[in-house]
Amino acid sequence: MKDTRSLEQAVMNQDFVKGKWKQIRGSAQNWWGKLTEDDLDVIDGNRYLLIGKLQEKYGYTKNRAAQEVNQRLKELENRSKS
């Protein structure tokens, strides 16, 4: 059951990233200054590509990069709810 929830959460996060990419893109450069405009163009709202770029640019593990993205998405989601 836990795996199903994790998968559902990942899909929801992916949909959130894709739907809010223009908002996230502006914040992403503040959050992760090593990401270039070209990187953000390639990512184009794909959560998995974002995680991969964070691994590449910052040397994060996949788990660490995913945690970083999840944390930032939660912050953004909470701000949009307020």
Buried (B, 14 or more C-beta within 10 A) or exposed (E): EEEEEEEEEBEEBBEBBEEBBEEBBEBBBEBBEEBEEEBBEBBEBBBBBBBBBBBEBEEBEEEBBBEBBBEBBEEBEEEEEE
